[in-house]
Structures are given as structure tokens and as C-alpha cells.
Amino acid sequence: MSNWPASKARRVLAALERIGWRVERQRGSHRLLTRAGWPDYEFAFHDRDEIGPRMLARIAKETGLSPKDLCIALRRRTRLIGGGPVSQGDLWLKWTICAWCVTGELP
């Protein structure tokens, strides 16, 4: 049994970028990621694709990603007040934390 929860590709890519991977180039949904001291990794998923536990384990083996890296607090833009057009002053970042970050147990 895997310790990996299924995740969207966009979330996995964001986690990889947080741990030091950078997109060197992109063609369509294929992104070539680089990180000092690691061989390049080709991340070939559409942002909305669901990546299962088994594939996440394979990605982790080649990139150094850990399950906790996926669960680090996610940012979500939330509107404060007003019904008019949105400006930068109207938005703020709301942090949401998954249950695994708090308890250490996968849901």
C-alpha cells in the first residue's frame, strides 16, 4: 500500500517547484524540470490530470518529493468585500491546511 494520496498534476508541480525544481522549458503539457544535483525530469501531465499513488511514488523516486511536500499549506485567493470589480486591494491569501499536515496521518 502506498503512502501517497492521489493529487492533481497542478498541485504536484507546485510541490516540485517548492522543493527547488524549475521549469526549464515547456512544449504543450510536457515540462522539462531541472534542479541542481539532480538529473532533469520530464513532467508530462495536463494541469487537471489526476495522478494516482503509484505514479506519485515513481515521480518521488526521481525527484525527491515526499508526501508531506504535497500537503504544505495551499494558497487560495478569497474576496474580502464589495460587489464591484476586483482590485489587488480586494484580495487576500487564505491558507488552507490539509488534515495530514495537522495529524500526520493520511486521510
C-alpha positions as CSV (number, residue, x, y, z in Angstrom):
1,M,0.0,0.0,0.0
2,S,1.3,3.4,-0.9
3,N,1.7,6.5,1.4
4,W,0.7,8.8,-1.4
5,P,-2.7,10.4,-1.8
6,A,-4.0,10.9,-5.4
7,S,-3.4,14.6,-6.4
8,K,-4.0,16.9,-9.3
9,A,-0.9,17.5,-11.6
10,R,-1.0,21.2,-10.9
11,R,-0.6,20.5,-7.2
12,V,2.2,18.1,-7.7
13,L,4.0,20.6,-10.0
14,A,3.6,23.3,-7.4
15,A,5.1,21.0,-4.7
16,L,8.1,20.2,-7.0
17,E,8.7,23.9,-7.5
18,R,8.6,24.5,-3.7
19,I,11.3,21.9,-3.2
20,G,13.6,23.5,-5.8
21,W,12.6,22.2,-9.2
22,R,12.3,24.8,-12.0
23,V,10.6,24.6,-15.4
24,E,13.4,24.9,-17.9
25,R,11.2,24.7,-21.0
26,Q,7.7,23.6,-22.0
27,R,6.1,22.3,-25.1
28,G,2.4,21.6,-24.6
29,S,1.9,19.7,-21.4
30,H,5.5,18.4,-21.4
31,R,7.6,20.4,-19.0
32,L,11.4,19.8,-18.5
33,L,12.2,20.3,-14.9
34,T,15.7,21.0,-13.6
35,R,17.3,21.1,-10.1
36,A,20.9,21.4,-9.1
37,G,22.4,18.0,-8.3
38,W,19.6,16.0,-9.9
39,P,19.1,14.7,-13.4
40,D,16.5,16.6,-15.4
41,Y,12.9,15.3,-15.1
42,E,10.2,15.5,-17.8
43,F,6.8,16.2,-16.2
44,A,4.2,15.2,-18.8
45,F,0.8,15.8,-17.3
46,H,-2.0,18.3,-18.0
47,D,-2.7,20.5,-15.0
48,R,-6.1,18.9,-14.3
49,D,-5.0,15.3,-14.6
50,E,-5.3,13.2,-11.5
51,I,-2.1,11.5,-10.6
52,G,-2.5,8.2,-8.7
53,P,-0.5,7.0,-5.7
54,R,1.6,4.6,-7.8
55,M,2.7,7.3,-10.3
56,L,3.4,9.7,-7.5
57,A,5.7,7.2,-5.9
58,R,7.6,6.9,-9.2
59,I,7.8,10.7,-9.5
60,A,9.1,10.9,-5.9
61,K,11.8,8.3,-6.6
62,E,13.2,10.5,-9.4
63,T,12.6,14.0,-7.9
64,G,13.0,13.6,-4.1
65,L,9.3,14.6,-3.5
66,S,7.8,13.5,-0.2
67,P,4.1,13.1,0.7
68,K,4.4,16.0,3.1
69,D,5.6,18.3,0.3
70,L,2.1,17.8,-1.3
71,C,0.3,18.8,1.9
72,I,2.1,22.1,2.7
73,A,-0.4,24.8,3.1
74,L,-2.1,25.8,-0.2
75,R,-2.9,29.4,-1.1
76,R,-6.3,30.4,-2.3
77,R,-7.5,33.8,-3.2
78,T,-10.5,35.0,-1.4
79,R,-12.5,38.1,-1.9
80,L,-12.9,40.4,1.1
81,I,-15.7,42.9,0.5
82,G,-17.5,44.8,-2.3
83,G,-19.5,43.8,-5.3
84,G,-17.6,45.9,-7.9
85,P,-14.6,45.0,-10.0
86,V,-11.8,43.1,-8.1
87,S,-8.6,45.0,-7.5
88,Q,-5.4,43.9,-5.8
89,G,-6.6,45.6,-2.6
90,D,-9.7,43.4,-2.5
91,L,-7.9,40.1,-2.5
92,W,-6.0,38.3,0.2
93,L,-4.4,34.9,0.6
94,K,-6.3,32.4,2.7
95,W,-4.2,29.5,3.9
96,T,-5.8,26.0,4.0
97,I,-4.1,23.1,5.6
98,C,-4.9,19.5,4.9
99,A,-5.7,17.1,7.8
100,W,-2.4,15.2,7.1
101,C,-0.3,18.2,7.9
102,V,-2.0,18.6,11.3
103,T,-2.3,14.9,12.4
104,G,0.5,13.2,10.4
105,E,-2.0,10.6,9.2
106,L,-3.2,10.2,5.7
107,P,-6.9,10.6,5.2
